[in-house]
Amino acid sequence: MTTTRRMTLEEFLTLPETEPASEYFCGEVIQKPMPDNAHALIQWFLVELLAPFLRRTRLGRGGTEWRCVFGPRGGKQGFVPDLVFVSQARLPKGNALRHRYLRTAPDLAIEILSRGQPDERFDRKIAFYLAHGARLVWIIDPRARTVTVLAPAREPRTLTQADTLDGGDVLPGFSVAVAEIFAQLDD
């Protein structure tokens, strides 16, 4: 169950972390739904694939549950995608990675649906990602066993287990069979 509370972004950023994470969108603090087993298994699998790929290619950095604060001046929001990739060009320099959150849009945001998603607020969050700097969004639906691929100014593509998910120009050279992602859910 999500909880909602109104405050400013500055107030939100002083709050202690919650479990599951809370996000800030349009003046509201919304706690994300508790991840279920399918969410956890898929997230772990993707980390196992992406971490060595990113070490090898040095395209940028990735992380799980990495808070990203971005958007237009006076309209910044704070989101916690399930997985994030940030290119070398967007990574903060020096000690800036020691801050509590990333101060840029992710190049790739990966959201793994849990029970209770999506809803209108989730759809608006994804639209915000795409309108304010995210170059690629993957929405993974464990129940439907599909991956929806979104990019600014492009039609969404829904991939099934017969397809291959690739990183396009955001993660060139990365690919995985969609069936392999959802095989993590089988005994």
DANOR-V372555 format. One record per residue. N is the residue number from 0. RES is the residue in one small letter. PHI is phi in whole degrees, -180 to 180 (NA if undefined). NEAR is the number of other ideal C-beta (glycine too) atoms within 8 Angstrom. Layout:
n: {N:N}
res: {RES:RES}
phi: {PHI:PHI}
near: {NEAR:NEAR}
This chain:
n: {0:1:2:3:4:5:6:7:8:9:10:11:12:13:14:15:16:17:18:19:20:21:22:23:24:25:26:27:28:29:30:31:32:33:34:35:36:37:38:39:40:41:42:43:44:45:46:47:48:49:50:51:52:53:54:55:56:57:58:59:60:61:62:63:64:65:66:67:68:69:70:71:72:73:74:75:76:77:78:79:80:81:82:83:84:85:86:87:88:89:90:91:92:93:94:95:96:97:98:99:100:101:102:103:104:105:106:107:108:109:110:111:112:113:114:115:116:117:118:119:120:121:122:123:124:125:126:127:128:129:130:131:132:133:134:135:136:137:138:139:140:141:142:143:144:145:146:147:148:149:150:151:152:153:154:155:156:157:158:159:160:161:162:163:164:165:166:167:168:169:170:171:172:173:174:175:176:177:178:179:180:181:182:183:184:185:186}
res: {m:t:t:t:r:r:m:t:l:e:e:f:l:t:l:p:e:t:e:p:a:s:e:y:f:c:g:e:v:i:q:k:p:m:p:d:n:a:h:a:l:i:q:w:f:l:v:e:l:l:a:p:f:l:r:r:t:r:l:g:r:g:g:t:e:w:r:c:v:f:g:p:r:g:g:k:q:g:f:v:p:d:l:v:f:v:s:q:a:r:l:p:k:g:n:a:l:r:h:r:y:l:r:t:a:p:d:l:a:i:e:i:l:s:r:g:q:p:d:e:r:f:d:r:k:i:a:f:y:l:a:h:g:a:r:l:v:w:i:i:d:p:r:a:r:t:v:t:v:l:a:p:a:r:e:p:r:t:l:t:q:a:d:t:l:d:g:g:d:v:l:p:g:f:s:v:a:v:a:e:i:f:a:q:l:d:d}
phi: {NA:-93:-115:-128:-148:-99:-172:-85:-60:-61:-64:-58:-70:-92:-70:-68:-64:-115:-129:-69:-61:-107:-122:-118:-147:54:83:-112:-100:-123:-82:-65:-67:-66:-63:-100:-60:-61:-58:-63:-66:-69:-60:-62:-60:-66:-62:-61:-82:-75:-60:-67:-61:-70:-63:-70:-88:56:-72:166:-124:-128:-166:-102:50:-93:-65:-121:-112:-160:132:-72:-55:81:-136:-66:-127:-126:-120:-129:-63:-64:-140:-137:-122:-127:-69:-54:-63:-97:-65:-65:-94:67:-88:-63:-70:-81:-65:-70:-151:-87:-105:-159:-72:-72:-69:-129:-114:-114:-118:-107:-68:-112:-57:93:-121:-81:-138:-59:-65:-62:-61:-67:-63:-64:-62:-65:-50:-70:-79:-128:121:-66:-91:-157:-133:-114:-111:-103:-112:-62:-72:-84:57:-130:-126:-97:-108:-125:-147:-56:60:-130:-71:-64:-121:-108:-98:-109:-66:-86:-104:-119:-91:-128:-88:53:-83:-83:-127:-61:96:-92:-157:-154:-67:-59:-59:-67:-61:-83:-63:-63:-92:-94:-72}
near: {4:8:7:7:6:6:7:6:10:6:8:12:11:5:9:3:6:8:4:9:11:13:13:13:13:5:6:9:13:12:10:11:10:6:10:8:5:10:13:9:10:15:13:9:10:11:11:8:10:12:9:8:11:13:7:6:7:7:9:13:8:11:7:8:8:12:11:15:13:10:9:6:4:4:6:10:13:14:13:11:13:10:15:14:15:13:10:7:5:10:10:9:4:4:4:8:7:4:8:4:10:12:8:10:11:16:12:15:14:12:13:13:11:11:5:7:9:6:7:5:8:10:9:10:11:12:8:12:15:11:6:10:8:13:9:14:14:13:11:12:10:12:6:5:9:10:13:11:12:11:10:7:3:6:3:7:6:8:11:8:8:5:9:8:12:7:11:8:5:11:12:8:7:10:8:9:10:16:8:7:14:12:7:9:8:5:1}
